[in-house]
Amino acid sequence: MGARMRAPRQVTHDLPTWPLTLTFVGVPLWWFSGVGELAFPLAAAVMLALMIRSGRIQAPRGFGLWLLFLTWMAFSVIGVDNSGRLVGFAYRALMYSAVTIFFLYVYNGRERLSARYIAGMFTAFWLAVIAGGYLGILAPLFAITTPLAYVLPDALLSNELVQEMVIRRATQFDPQSALVLDPRPSAPFLYTNGWGNAYSLLTPIVLAYLVMVRRERKFWWLVLAVPISLVPALLTLNRGMFLGLGIALAYVAVRLTMKGRVRSVTALLALVAVIALVYSALPVGERLDDRLEISSTTEDRAHLYAEAFERTAESPLFGYGSPRPSETAGAPSVGTQGHLWTVMFSHGFPGAALFMGWLVWLFVRTRRYTDAMGLACNTVMLVILVESTYYGVLTTGMPIAMVLAGFALRSTGPVIAGPSETFHRDTYRRTPYRIRGARQ
């Protein structure tokens, strides 16, 4: 009887950790070099090649909602009316593609991209953000002409956004402005709002990492870093960040109380007490009052949001492809000052519904996880859902959130072979399983 022929075994390659590490931990390098947020699409290209090489690219149930948004976003290019706005549309489309690949990379990287690795990587990123904040406090006028400035053509360097990218500053501060406002830390990002968005999303992950390393020496260094981080955080005077962190603290406190975790709630109350102590020791209240008295950002945003809604109603399906100048002289462009408004104005009401629906779905799907990392991921989904209404989250918050979403959602998704990571009650464990119907 002849030997039975066996089908060749499919060779798969584990997805490495280094593309994520280089992207997020290397943020200071990208800031100093002038590459900045362009590091995300560059890293995404590498990740896509690695996924293709691995022989498997899978997605969880519900991913079609995000694909529908990407499709609608692509069709909305018909609303773009000039080459300059087409460049902006292409840049945003590139970033949407990049964060999609980040999501899929982590979702498929079940072997090496563990909870401890992801939490540790984002903690290192958080420390870099804190270092940039202190740079803004200690050297508020610090500025550097990046290497990118010497290789770009003059035609690009004349663009205001490109100038901000190639000449990096430690604070969002204009000493020649007629408004006398205190410098606000922004490094390693372009704007202070980007700093606040990153800090509010990363802090829950840092607290989860503290739980993971509570029996290790690094635990005490990180515990010390938490109150130290509050100094630049509070001095950003970032009301959006304050709101995001407040919602995160309240949400986690309610979840922990419902589970009867007295010690965890006590630790959270201690953190609130430390925040109150640092707040009282710094001139935050005085500076915030001065800023609100001098600046009219709240009223300006309200008028801009109303204009965005009214003008979107004139092109409700696909919007205008990208933000456009406001009809109010001196006001920011319509479709800015919040990613929800960017999506709505650029891609119409259906585009906004699909984008926000995706964020809501992520929050709902991750809500059942109750261990430290699972609760942190779920909290991040809530925070970005809220902050997307007043922050531009595409280049800061979305890469963070999509990495965490890809990690959290893979716990119930299929895998060709090998162990998968799943949250279960209050513990984090690894459980092997295969695609339903696959030969065992």
C-alpha positions in Angstrom: 0.0 0.0 0.0 1.5 3.3 -1.0 2.4 6.0 1.4 -0.1 8.7 1.9 0.8 12.1 0.6 0.7 14.8 3.3 -0.1 18.3 2.4 2.8 20.7 3.1 2.5 22.4 6.4 2.0 26.1 6.1 4.9 28.1 7.5 4.0 31.0 9.7 6.3 33.7 11.1 5.7 35.3 14.5 5.2 39.1 14.2 8.1 40.8 16.0 7.8 43.6 18.6 10.4 45.9 17.2 8.2 47.9 14.7 5.8 48.9 17.6 8.7 49.7 19.9 10.6 51.8 17.4 7.4 53.7 16.5 6.2 54.6 20.0 9.3 54.5 22.2 11.2 56.2 19.4 8.8 59.2 19.4 11.5 61.6 20.7 13.7 60.6 17.8 10.9 61.3 15.3 10.3 64.7 17.0 13.9 65.8 16.8 14.4 64.6 13.3 11.3 66.3 12.0 9.6 63.1 10.7 7.0 63.4 13.5 3.7 61.7 12.8 4.9 60.4 9.4 6.6 57.7 11.4 3.2 56.0 11.7 2.6 55.3 8.0 6.3 54.3 7.5 6.0 51.8 10.4 2.6 50.6 9.0 4.2 49.8 5.7 6.8 47.6 7.5 4.0 45.9 9.6 2.0 45.1 6.5 5.0 43.5 4.8 5.6 41.4 8.0 1.9 40.3 8.2 2.0 39.2 4.5 5.2 37.3 5.2 3.6 35.6 8.2 1.0 34.0 6.0 -2.0 35.1 8.1 -4.0 38.3 8.3 -7.2 38.0 10.3 -9.7 40.5 11.7 -12.4 40.3 14.4 -16.1 40.4 14.0 -17.3 43.9 13.7 -14.3 45.0 11.8 -16.5 45.6 8.8 -17.9 48.7 10.5 -14.4 50.3 10.3 -14.0 49.1 6.7 -17.3 50.8 5.8 -16.0 54.1 7.3 -12.7 53.8 5.3 -14.7 53.2 2.1 -17.0 56.1 2.8 -14.0 58.3 3.6 -12.4 57.3 0.3 -15.5 58.2 -1.7 -15.7 61.6 0.0 -12.7 62.8 -2.1 -15.3 64.0 -4.6 -15.8 67.0 -2.3 -12.2 68.2 -2.5 -12.0 71.4 -4.6 -8.3 72.2 -4.9 -4.9 70.5 -4.9 -3.9 71.9 -1.5 -6.9 70.3 0.2 -6.3 67.1 -1.8 -2.9 66.9 -0.1 -4.6 67.2 3.3 -7.1 64.5 2.3 -4.4 62.2 1.2 -2.5 62.7 4.4 -5.5 61.9 6.6 -6.3 58.8 4.4 -2.7 57.7 4.9 -3.0 58.0 8.6 -6.4 56.1 8.6 -4.7 53.3 6.7 -1.8 53.3 9.1 -3.9 52.9 12.3 -5.8 50.2 10.5 -2.6 48.2 9.9 -1.6 48.9 13.6 -4.9 47.3 14.7 -4.5 44.3 12.5 -0.8 43.8 13.4 -1.5 43.6 17.1 -4.6 41.5 16.6 -2.6 39.0 14.6 0.5 39.2 16.8 -0.7 36.8 19.5 2.7 35.2 20.2 5.0 38.1 21.2 2.7 41.1 21.5 1.6 40.2 25.1 -0.2 42.3 27.6 3.0 42.9 29.5 4.9 44.0 26.4 2.2 46.4 25.2 1.7 47.9 28.7 5.5 48.2 29.1 6.0 49.8 25.7 3.3 52.4 26.3 4.7 53.1 29.8 8.1 53.9 28.1 6.2 56.1 25.7 4.4 57.8 28.6 7.8 58.5 30.2 9.0 60.1 27.0 5.9 62.3 27.0 6.6 63.3 30.6 10.2 64.1 29.7 8.9 66.3 26.8 6.6 68.1 29.3 9.5 68.9 31.6 11.5 70.2 28.6 8.7 72.6 28.0 8.6 73.7 31.7 12.4 74.2 32.0 13.1 75.6 28.6 9.8 77.1 27.3 11.6 78.9 24.4 13.5 75.8 23.2 13.3 75.3 19.5 15.3 73.2 17.0 15.6 73.3 13.3 15.3 69.6 12.4 17.3 67.8 9.7 14.2 67.4 7.6 14.2 71.2 7.1 17.5 71.0 5.1 16.2 68.4 2.6 12.7 69.7 1.8 12.2 72.1 -1.1 11.4 75.7 -0.4 7.9 75.3 -1.9 7.0 72.9 0.9 8.8 74.9 3.6 6.6 77.8 2.9 3.6 75.8 4.1 2.6 76.7 7.7 2.0 73.1 8.8 5.3 72.0 7.3 7.1 74.8 9.1 5.7 73.6 12.4 6.9 70.1 11.6 10.5 70.9 10.7 11.0 73.6 13.4 10.2 71.9 16.6 9.3 73.8 19.8 9.0 72.6 23.4 5.9 74.6 24.0 2.9 75.9 22.2 3.8 79.5 22.8 4.1 82.6 20.7 6.1 85.4 22.4 5.0 87.9 19.7 1.2 87.3 20.3 -1.0 90.1 21.5 -2.4 87.7 24.1 -0.2 87.4 27.1 -0.5 83.7 27.9 1.9 81.4 29.8 3.8 78.7 27.8 2.2 75.3 27.7 4.3 72.2 27.2 3.7 70.4 23.9 6.9 68.3 23.2 7.2 65.6 21.8 4.0 66.7 19.8 3.2 69.7 17.7 0.4 71.0 20.0 -0.4 71.0 23.7 -3.7 69.2 22.9 -1.7 66.3 21.4 0.3 66.1 24.7 -2.9 66.1 26.8 -4.6 63.5 24.5 -1.6 61.2 24.8 -1.2 61.6 28.6 -4.9 60.9 29.3 -4.9 57.8 27.1 -1.6 56.4 28.4 -2.1 56.9 32.1 -4.6 54.1 32.5 -2.2 51.7 30.8 0.6 52.8 33.1 -1.6 52.1 36.1 -2.3 48.6 34.7 1.4 48.0 34.2 2.0 48.9 37.8 -0.3 46.1 38.8 1.7 43.7 36.6 5.1 44.6 38.1 3.9 45.2 41.7 6.4 42.6 43.0 9.4 44.0 41.0 11.9 46.8 41.7 10.7 48.9 38.8 7.3 49.2 40.6 8.6 51.8 43.1 10.3 53.9 40.4 7.0 54.0 38.4 5.0 54.8 41.5 7.3 57.8 42.1 6.9 58.8 38.4 3.1 59.2 38.7 3.1 62.3 40.9 6.1 63.7 39.1 4.1 63.4 35.8 1.4 65.5 37.3 3.5 68.7 37.2 3.7 69.1 33.4 0.2 67.6 33.0 -1.4 70.2 35.1 0.7 73.1 33.7 -0.6 72.3 30.2 -3.8 73.9 31.5 -5.5 71.4 29.1 -9.1 71.4 30.0 -9.9 68.6 27.6 -7.2 66.4 29.3 -8.7 67.2 32.7 -12.1 66.2 31.5 -10.8 63.0 30.0 -8.9 62.0 33.1 -11.8 62.9 35.3 -14.1 60.6 33.3 -11.5 57.8 33.4 -11.1 58.1 37.2 -14.8 58.1 37.8 -15.5 55.2 35.4 -12.7 53.0 36.9 -13.9 53.9 40.5 -17.5 52.8 39.6 -16.3 49.5 38.0 -14.0 48.7 40.9 -16.7 49.5 43.5 -19.2 47.2 41.6 -16.6 44.4 41.9 -16.1 45.1 45.6 -12.3 45.8 45.2 -11.8 47.8 48.3 -8.0 48.0 48.1 -8.1 49.1 44.5 -10.6 51.8 45.2 -8.5 53.0 48.2 -5.5 53.2 45.9 -7.5 55.2 43.4 -8.7 57.6 46.1 -5.0 58.0 47.2 -4.2 59.0 43.6 -7.0 61.6 43.6 -5.6 63.0 46.9 -2.1 63.3 45.3 -3.5 65.1 42.3 -5.3 67.5 44.6 -2.1 68.1 46.5 0.0 68.8 43.4 -2.8 71.0 42.0 -2.8 73.1 45.1 1.0 73.4 45.1 1.1 74.7 41.5 -0.3 78.0 40.1 -2.7 76.0 37.9 -5.9 77.7 39.1 -4.5 81.2 38.6 -3.1 80.5 35.2 -6.3 78.8 34.1 -8.4 81.7 35.2 -6.1 84.1 33.3 -6.3 82.0 30.2 -10.1 81.8 30.3 -10.3 85.6 30.9 -7.9 86.5 28.1 -8.8 83.8 25.5 -12.2 83.2 24.0 -11.6 79.6 22.9 -14.8 78.2 24.4 -17.0 80.7 22.5 -14.9 80.3 19.3 -15.3 76.5 19.4 -19.1 76.8 19.9 -19.5 79.1 16.9 -17.2 76.8 14.8 -19.1 73.7 15.7 -22.4 75.4 14.8 -20.9 76.5 11.4 -19.6 73.0 10.8 -23.0 71.4 11.3 -24.8 74.0 9.2 -22.4 73.7 6.3 -22.4 69.9 6.5 -26.2 70.0 6.1 -25.6 71.5 2.7 -23.5 68.5 1.6 -24.7 65.8 4.0 -23.6 62.6 2.3 -19.9 63.0 1.5 -19.1 66.4 3.0 -16.3 68.5 1.6 -13.4 66.0 1.7 -11.3 68.2 4.1 -11.7 71.3 6.3 -12.2 74.7 4.7 -11.8 78.3 5.9 -14.4 79.6 8.2 -16.9 82.3 7.2 -15.9 84.1 10.4 -12.8 86.3 9.9 -9.8 85.1 12.0 -11.5 81.9 13.1 -9.9 78.4 12.6 -10.9 76.4 9.6 -14.3 74.7 9.7 -13.8 71.0 10.4 -11.1 71.4 13.0 -11.0 71.7 16.8 -12.2 68.1 17.3 -12.0 64.9 15.2 -15.7 64.3 15.2 -16.1 67.7 13.4 -13.3 66.9 11.0 -15.0 63.6 10.0 -18.5 65.1 9.8 -17.4 68.1 7.7 -15.0 66.2 5.5 -17.0 62.9 5.1 -20.6 63.9 5.8 -23.1 62.7 8.4 -22.8 59.0 7.4 -19.0 59.2 7.8 -19.3 60.7 11.3 -21.9 58.0 12.3 -19.6 55.2 11.1 -16.5 56.6 12.8 -18.2 57.3 16.1 -20.1 54.0 15.8 -16.7 52.2 15.6 -15.5 53.8 18.8 -18.8 53.0 20.6 -18.5 49.4 19.4 -14.9 49.2 20.7 -16.0 50.4 24.1 -19.0 48.0 24.3 -16.9 45.0 23.1 -14.1 45.6 25.7 -16.4 46.3 28.6 -16.6 42.7 29.9 -12.9 42.5 30.7 -12.3 43.0 34.4 -8.6 42.4 35.0 -6.2 45.4 35.2 -5.2 45.5 31.5 -8.7 44.7 30.3 -10.2 47.5 32.4 -7.5 49.9 31.2 -8.2 49.1 27.6 -11.9 49.6 28.1 -11.2 52.9 29.9 -9.1 54.1 27.0 -11.9 53.4 24.5 -14.2 55.5 26.6 -11.7 58.4 26.9 -11.0 58.5 23.2 -14.7 58.4 22.5 -15.2 61.5 24.6 -12.0 63.3 23.6 -12.6 62.9 19.8 -15.4 65.4 20.2 -12.9 68.2 21.0 -9.4 66.8 20.1 -7.8 66.0 16.8 -7.1 62.4 17.7 -5.9 61.0 14.3 -2.2 61.5 14.8 -2.0 60.9 18.6 -4.9 59.1 20.2 -6.0 56.8 17.3 -2.7 55.0 17.0 -2.7 54.3 20.8 -6.4 53.3 20.9 -6.2 51.0 17.8 -3.2 49.1 19.2 -5.1 48.5 22.5 -8.3 47.6 20.6 -6.4 45.1 18.5 -5.0 43.6 21.6 -8.3 43.4 23.5 -10.4 42.1 20.7 -8.2 39.2 19.8 -9.2 37.4 23.0 -12.3 36.1 21.3 -11.1 35.9 17.7 -9.9 32.9 15.8 -6.3 31.9 15.4 -4.7 29.4 12.9 -2.4 27.9 15.4 -0.7 28.6 18.7 -1.9 30.2 21.9 -4.2 33.1 22.1 -4.4 35.6 24.9 -7.8 36.1 26.6 -9.1 38.1 29.5 -11.1 36.0 32.0 -12.7 37.4 35.1 -9.9 39.0 37.2 -6.9 37.1 35.7 -5.0 37.1 32.5 -4.4 33.7 31.0 -3.4 32.1 27.8 -5.7 29.5 26.2 -5.0 27.6 23.0 -7.8 27.2 20.5 -8.2 26.9 16.7 -10.6 28.0 14.1 -14.0 26.4 14.5 -14.2 23.4 12.1 -10.4 23.2 11.6 -8.9 19.7 11.7 -7.5 18.9 15.1 
